[in-house]
């Protein structure tokens, strides 16, 4: 999957602060795309790559959701703890972030496999 296929641009609003206790199972983000449409996404994780934080989002509806397409953005918080997402415009940075996310997924799958073997 090419990096350009996984990017969506637009304004982003967080449904709730990720540092607060979650009262519901999943945290969501509503992306407002360049064409004005909105896309509701589940926050998969916030992770570090290099010296920055990033967020991985999974659309809840539409073709992107059916394909399991994940969107990656830079993640920051202001002094008041309000989150902000920024597009990753540099292809080299995107590759570093995508690789870090893939490694995170591989580690989680390994942990799940080890956990399942311990239960047997």
Backbone as JSON Lines, residues from 0, in Angstrom:
{"i":0,"aa":"X","n":[0.85,-1.17,0.0],"ca":[0.0,0.0,0.0],"c":[0.89,1.23,0.0]}
{"i":1,"aa":"X","n":[0.71,2.11,-0.94],"ca":[1.51,3.32,-1.02],"c":[1.09,4.31,0.05]}
{"i":2,"aa":"X","n":[2.06,5.12,0.47],"ca":[1.79,6.07,1.54],"c":[0.68,7.04,1.16]}
{"i":3,"aa":"X","n":[0.64,7.44,-0.1],"ca":[-0.37,8.42,-0.5],"c":[-1.79,7.86,-0.42]}
{"i":4,"aa":"X","n":[-1.94,6.55,-0.43],"ca":[-3.26,5.95,-0.37],"c":[-3.83,5.97,1.05]}
{"i":5,"aa":"X","n":[-2.98,6.16,2.04],"ca":[-3.47,6.07,3.41],"c":[-3.59,7.43,4.09]}
{"i":6,"aa":"X","n":[-3.43,8.49,3.36],"ca":[-3.51,9.81,3.95],"c":[-4.86,10.45,3.68]}
{"i":7,"aa":"X","n":[-5.42,11.05,4.68],"ca":[-6.61,11.87,4.52],"c":[-6.27,13.23,5.11]}
{"i":8,"aa":"X","n":[-6.72,14.28,4.48],"ca":[-6.41,15.62,4.96],"c":[-7.67,16.28,5.46]}
{"i":9,"aa":"X","n":[-7.51,17.11,6.45],"ca":[-8.64,17.87,6.95],"c":[-8.47,18.21,8.41]}
{"i":10,"aa":"X","n":[-9.48,18.83,8.95],"ca":[-9.5,19.21,10.35],"c":[-9.91,18.0,11.18]}
{"i":11,"aa":"X","n":[-9.34,17.91,12.36],"ca":[-9.6,16.75,13.2],"c":[-10.09,17.19,14.56]}
{"i":12,"aa":"X","n":[-11.06,16.48,15.06],"ca":[-11.61,16.75,16.39],"c":[-11.56,15.47,17.2]}
{"i":13,"aa":"X","n":[-11.01,15.54,18.4],"ca":[-10.98,14.37,19.27],"c":[-12.28,14.31,20.05]}
{"i":14,"aa":"X","n":[-12.83,13.12,20.17],"ca":[-14.07,12.94,20.9],"c":[-13.85,13.1,22.4]}
{"i":15,"aa":"X","n":[-12.67,12.73,22.86],"ca":[-12.36,12.88,24.28],"c":[-10.85,12.87,24.44]}
{"i":16,"aa":"X","n":[-10.37,13.32,25.59],"ca":[-8.95,13.36,25.86],"c":[-8.44,11.94,26.09]}
{"i":17,"aa":"X","n":[-7.41,11.5,25.36],"ca":[-6.93,10.12,25.5],"c":[-6.26,9.85,26.84]}
{"i":18,"aa":"X","n":[-5.9,10.89,27.59],"ca":[-5.25,10.68,28.88],"c":[-6.27,10.47,30.0]}
{"i":19,"aa":"X","n":[-7.54,10.69,29.74],"ca":[-8.57,10.49,30.74],"c":[-8.98,9.03,30.8]}
{"i":20,"aa":"X","n":[-9.56,8.61,31.91],"ca":[-10.09,7.26,32.03],"c":[-11.18,7.07,30.98]}
{"i":21,"aa":"X","n":[-11.13,5.97,30.27],"ca":[-12.14,5.71,29.25],"c":[-13.39,5.15,29.89]}
{"i":22,"aa":"X","n":[-14.51,5.79,29.63],"ca":[-15.78,5.3,30.14],"c":[-16.45,4.37,29.15]}
{"i":23,"aa":"X","n":[-16.01,4.42,27.9],"ca":[-16.55,3.54,26.89],"c":[-15.39,2.72,26.33]}
{"i":24,"aa":"X","n":[-15.73,1.69,25.57],"ca":[-14.71,0.79,25.08],"c":[-13.74,1.43,24.11]}
{"i":25,"aa":"X","n":[-14.21,2.25,23.22],"ca":[-13.33,2.8,22.21],"c":[-13.41,4.32,22.15]}
{"i":26,"aa":"X","n":[-12.27,4.92,21.92],"ca":[-12.17,6.35,21.74],"c":[-12.29,6.62,20.24]}
{"i":27,"aa":"X","n":[-12.99,7.65,19.86],"ca":[-13.18,7.95,18.44],"c":[-12.71,9.36,18.11]}
{"i":28,"aa":"X","n":[-12.45,9.55,16.83],"ca":[-12.04,10.83,16.26],"c":[-12.9,11.07,15.04]}
{"i":29,"aa":"X","n":[-13.37,12.28,14.86],"ca":[-14.09,12.64,13.65],"c":[-13.18,13.48,12.78]}
{"i":30,"aa":"X","n":[-12.86,12.95,11.6],"ca":[-12.03,13.69,10.64],"c":[-12.95,14.45,9.7]}
{"i":31,"aa":"X","n":[-12.67,15.73,9.51],"ca":[-13.36,16.52,8.49],"c":[-12.41,16.61,7.31]}
{"i":32,"aa":"X","n":[-12.78,15.97,6.21],"ca":[-11.92,15.87,5.04],"c":[-11.98,17.14,4.2]}
{"i":33,"aa":"X","n":[-11.05,17.25,3.26],"ca":[-10.97,18.43,2.41],"c":[-12.26,18.72,1.66]}
{"i":34,"aa":"X","n":[-13.02,17.67,1.31],"ca":[-14.27,17.87,0.57],"c":[-15.44,18.21,1.49]}
{"i":35,"aa":"X","n":[-15.18,18.36,2.82],"ca":[-16.23,18.72,3.77],"c":[-16.92,17.53,4.39]}
{"i":36,"aa":"X","n":[-16.67,16.33,3.88],"ca":[-17.3,15.15,4.46],"c":[-16.6,14.79,5.77]}
{"i":37,"aa":"X","n":[-17.32,14.06,6.62],"ca":[-16.77,13.65,7.9],"c":[-16.6,12.14,7.91]}
{"i":38,"aa":"X","n":[-15.55,11.69,8.59],"ca":[-15.24,10.28,8.68],"c":[-14.96,9.96,10.15]}
{"i":39,"aa":"X","n":[-15.79,9.09,10.73],"ca":[-15.63,8.68,12.13],"c":[-14.62,7.53,12.18]}
{"i":40,"aa":"X","n":[-13.62,7.67,13.06],"ca":[-12.56,6.67,13.17],"c":[-12.37,6.24,14.62]}
{"i":41,"aa":"X","n":[-11.98,5.0,14.8],"ca":[-11.61,4.49,16.12],"c":[-10.11,4.73,16.3]}
{"i":42,"aa":"X","n":[-9.73,5.19,17.48],"ca":[-8.31,5.35,17.8],"c":[-7.75,3.98,18.14]}
{"i":43,"aa":"X","n":[-6.82,3.5,17.32],"ca":[-6.2,2.21,17.58],"c":[-5.12,2.33,18.64]}
{"i":44,"aa":"X","n":[-4.28,3.34,18.49],"ca":[-3.2,3.55,19.44],"c":[-2.53,4.89,19.2]}
{"i":45,"aa":"X","n":[-1.87,5.38,20.23],"ca":[-0.97,6.52,20.13],"c":[0.4,5.96,20.45]}
{"i":46,"aa":"X","n":[1.38,6.21,19.57],"ca":[2.69,5.58,19.72],"c":[3.79,6.57,19.34]}
{"i":47,"aa":"X","n":[5.01,6.24,19.74],"ca":[6.15,7.09,19.47],"c":[6.97,6.5,18.33]}
{"i":48,"aa":"X","n":[7.45,7.37,17.46],"ca":[8.38,6.98,16.4],"c":[9.36,8.14,16.27]}
{"i":49,"aa":"X","n":[10.64,7.86,16.41],"ca":[11.61,8.94,16.43],"c":[11.39,9.77,17.69]}
{"i":50,"aa":"X","n":[11.31,11.06,17.54],"ca":[11.11,11.95,18.69],"c":[9.7,12.51,18.75]}
{"i":51,"aa":"X","n":[8.77,11.91,18.02],"ca":[7.41,12.45,17.98],"c":[6.39,11.37,18.31]}
{"i":52,"aa":"X","n":[5.19,11.84,18.65],"ca":[4.07,10.93,18.88],"c":[3.19,10.91,17.64]}
{"i":53,"aa":"X","n":[2.59,9.75,17.4],"ca":[1.71,9.56,16.25],"c":[0.46,8.82,16.71]}
{"i":54,"aa":"X","n":[-0.59,8.9,15.91],"ca":[-1.84,8.24,16.22],"c":[-2.26,7.4,15.02]}
{"i":55,"aa":"X","n":[-2.79,6.22,15.29],"ca":[-3.29,5.33,14.25],"c":[-4.81,5.27,14.37]}
{"i":56,"aa":"X","n":[-5.5,5.55,13.26],"ca":[-6.96,5.61,13.23],"c":[-7.51,4.59,12.23]}
{"i":57,"aa":"X","n":[-8.62,3.96,12.61],"ca":[-9.3,3.01,11.74],"c":[-10.72,3.5,11.47]}
{"i":58,"aa":"X","n":[-11.06,3.81,10.21],"ca":[-12.42,4.26,9.89],"c":[-13.46,3.25,10.35]}
{"i":59,"aa":"X","n":[-14.62,3.76,10.8],"ca":[-15.68,2.89,11.31],"c":[-16.66,2.46,10.23]}
{"i":60,"aa":"X","n":[-16.75,3.22,9.13],"ca":[-17.7,2.91,8.06],"c":[-17.06,3.16,6.71]}
{"i":61,"aa":"X","n":[-17.69,2.65,5.68],"ca":[-17.26,2.91,4.31],"c":[-16.24,1.9,3.82]}
{"i":62,"aa":"X","n":[-15.77,2.13,2.61],"ca":[-14.82,1.22,1.96],"c":[-13.53,1.1,2.76]}
{"i":63,"aa":"X","n":[-13.08,2.21,3.35],"ca":[-11.84,2.18,4.13],"c":[-11.96,1.23,5.31]}
{"i":64,"aa":"X","n":[-13.12,1.22,5.95],"ca":[-13.34,0.33,7.1],"c":[-13.34,-1.12,6.67]}
{"i":65,"aa":"X","n":[-13.98,-1.4,5.55],"ca":[-14.07,-2.77,5.05],"c":[-12.7,-3.31,4.66]}
{"i":66,"aa":"X","n":[-11.84,-2.42,4.16],"ca":[-10.5,-2.83,3.73],"c":[-9.52,-2.84,4.9]}
{"i":67,"aa":"X","n":[-9.92,-2.33,6.06],"ca":[-9.02,-2.28,7.22],"c":[-7.92,-1.25,7.07]}
{"i":68,"aa":"X","n":[-8.17,-0.21,6.27],"ca":[-7.18,0.81,6.02],"c":[-6.97,1.66,7.27]}
{"i":69,"aa":"X","n":[-5.73,1.87,7.66],"ca":[-5.37,2.63,8.85],"c":[-4.77,3.96,8.43]}
{"i":70,"aa":"X","n":[-5.17,5.04,9.11],"ca":[-4.64,6.37,8.85],"c":[-3.69,6.75,9.96]}
{"i":71,"aa":"X","n":[-2.53,7.29,9.58],"ca":[-1.52,7.7,10.54],"c":[-1.35,9.21,10.5]}
{"i":72,"aa":"X","n":[-1.31,9.85,11.67],"ca":[-1.14,11.29,11.8],"c":[-0.14,11.58,12.91]}
{"i":73,"aa":"X","n":[0.5,12.76,12.83],"ca":[1.26,13.26,13.97],"c":[0.27,13.61,15.06]}
{"i":74,"aa":"X","n":[0.66,13.35,16.31],"ca":[-0.21,13.62,17.45],"c":[0.53,14.51,18.44]}
{"i":75,"aa":"X","n":[-0.11,15.62,18.82],"ca":[0.45,16.51,19.84],"c":[-0.66,16.97,20.76]}
{"i":76,"aa":"X","n":[-0.27,17.48,21.91],"ca":[-1.22,18.08,22.84],"c":[-0.71,19.46,23.21]}
{"i":77,"aa":"X","n":[-1.63,20.43,23.36],"ca":[-1.22,21.75,23.79],"c":[-1.04,21.76,25.31]}
{"i":78,"aa":"X","n":[-0.72,22.92,25.87],"ca":[-0.45,23.04,27.3],"c":[-1.64,22.64,28.15]}
{"i":79,"aa":"X","n":[-2.85,22.75,27.61],"ca":[-4.06,22.37,28.34],"c":[-4.45,20.91,28.15]}
{"i":80,"aa":"X","n":[-3.65,20.16,27.38],"ca":[-3.94,18.75,27.14],"c":[-4.9,18.51,25.99]}
{"i":81,"aa":"X","n":[-5.19,19.55,25.19],"ca":[-6.07,19.39,24.04],"c":[-5.29,18.77,22.88]}
{"i":82,"aa":"X","n":[-5.79,17.68,22.33],"ca":[-5.06,16.98,21.26],"c":[-5.17,17.69,19.91]}
{"i":83,"aa":"X","n":[-4.16,17.45,19.09],"ca":[-4.14,17.99,17.73],"c":[-3.49,16.94,16.83]}
{"i":84,"aa":"X","n":[-4.05,16.78,15.63],"ca":[-3.51,15.85,14.64],"c":[-3.03,16.65,13.44]}
{"i":85,"aa":"X","n":[-1.87,16.26,12.91],"ca":[-1.31,16.92,11.73],"c":[-0.97,15.88,10.69]}
{"i":86,"aa":"X","n":[-1.16,16.24,9.43],"ca":[-0.8,15.34,8.33],"c":[0.7,15.1,8.33]}
{"i":87,"aa":"X","n":[1.1,13.92,7.92],"ca":[2.51,13.59,7.7],"c":[2.78,13.85,6.23]}
{"i":88,"aa":"X","n":[3.48,14.93,5.94],"ca":[3.66,15.34,4.56],"c":[4.93,14.76,3.91]}
{"i":89,"aa":"X","n":[5.93,14.44,4.72],"ca":[7.2,13.95,4.22],"c":[7.16,12.42,4.05]}
{"i":90,"aa":"X","n":[7.5,11.93,2.86],"ca":[7.43,10.5,2.59],"c":[8.39,9.7,3.47]}
{"i":91,"aa":"X","n":[9.58,10.23,3.73],"ca":[10.53,9.52,4.59],"c":[10.0,9.41,6.01]}
{"i":92,"aa":"X","n":[9.43,10.48,6.53],"ca":[8.83,10.44,7.86],"c":[7.68,9.43,7.88]}
{"i":93,"aa":"X","n":[6.85,9.44,6.84],"ca":[5.73,8.51,6.79],"c":[6.22,7.06,6.82]}
{"i":94,"aa":"X","n":[7.27,6.76,6.08],"ca":[7.81,5.39,6.07],"c":[8.29,4.98,7.45]}
{"i":95,"aa":"X","n":[8.94,5.88,8.18],"ca":[9.4,5.6,9.54],"c":[8.22,5.3,10.44]}
{"i":96,"aa":"X","n":[7.17,6.12,10.33],"ca":[5.98,5.95,11.16],"c":[5.25,4.65,10.81]}
{"i":97,"aa":"X","n":[5.09,4.38,9.53],"ca":[4.41,3.15,9.1],"c":[5.18,1.92,9.57]}
{"i":98,"aa":"X","n":[6.51,1.96,9.48],"ca":[7.32,0.84,9.95],"c":[7.17,0.65,11.46]}
{"i":99,"aa":"X","n":[7.16,1.76,12.21],"ca":[7.0,1.68,13.66],"c":[5.63,1.1,14.02]}
{"i":100,"aa":"X","n":[4.59,1.5,13.29],"ca":[3.25,0.97,13.54],"c":[3.2,-0.53,13.22]}
{"i":101,"aa":"X","n":[3.81,-0.94,12.1],"ca":[3.85,-2.36,11.74],"c":[4.58,-3.17,12.81]}
{"i":102,"aa":"X","n":[5.68,-2.63,13.33],"ca":[6.43,-3.32,14.38],"c":[5.58,-3.44,15.65]}
{"i":103,"aa":"X","n":[4.84,-2.39,15.96],"ca":[3.94,-2.41,17.12],"c":[2.89,-3.52,16.95]}
{"i":104,"aa":"X","n":[2.33,-3.63,15.76],"ca":[1.35,-4.69,15.49],"c":[1.98,-6.07,15.62]}
{"i":105,"aa":"X","n":[3.19,-6.22,15.08],"ca":[3.88,-7.51,15.19],"c":[4.13,-7.88,16.64]}
{"i":106,"aa":"X","n":[4.54,-6.9,17.45],"ca":[4.79,-7.15,18.88],"c":[3.5,-7.56,19.59]}
{"i":107,"aa":"X","n":[2.39,-6.91,19.25],"ca":[1.11,-7.25,19.89],"c":[0.67,-8.65,19.49]}
{"i":108,"aa":"X","n":[0.85,-9.0,18.23],"ca":[0.48,-10.35,17.78],"c":[1.34,-11.39,18.49]}
{"i":109,"aa":"X","n":[2.64,-11.11,18.67],"ca":[3.52,-12.02,19.37],"c":[3.07,-12.18,20.82]}
{"i":110,"aa":"X","n":[2.76,-11.05,21.47],"ca":[2.29,-11.1,22.86],"c":[1.01,-11.93,22.98]}
{"i":111,"aa":"X","n":[0.1,-11.79,22.0],"ca":[-1.14,-12.55,22.03],"c":[-0.87,-14.04,21.84]}
{"i":112,"aa":"X","n":[0.05,-14.38,20.95],"ca":[0.4,-15.78,20.73],"c":[1.03,-16.38,21.98]}
{"i":113,"aa":"X","n":[1.94,-15.66,22.6],"ca":[2.58,-16.15,23.81],"c":[1.54,-16.31,24.91]}
{"i":114,"aa":"X","n":[0.63,-15.35,25.02],"ca":[-0.44,-15.42,26.02],"c":[-1.34,-16.62,25.81]}
{"i":115,"aa":"X","n":[-1.67,-16.93,24.57],"ca":[-2.52,-18.07,24.26],"c":[-1.81,-19.39,24.59]}
{"i":116,"aa":"X","n":[-0.51,-19.48,24.32],"ca":[0.25,-20.7,24.61],"c":[0.32,-20.92,26.12]}
{"i":117,"aa":"X","n":[0.44,-19.84,26.9],"ca":[0.52,-19.96,28.35],"c":[-0.79,-20.48,28.93]}
{"i":118,"aa":"X","n":[-1.92,-20.24,28.23],"ca":[-3.22,-20.68,28.73],"c":[-3.47,-22.16,28.49]}
{"i":119,"aa":"X","n":[-2.76,-22.75,27.52],"ca":[-2.97,-24.17,27.17],"c":[-2.52,-25.1,28.26]}
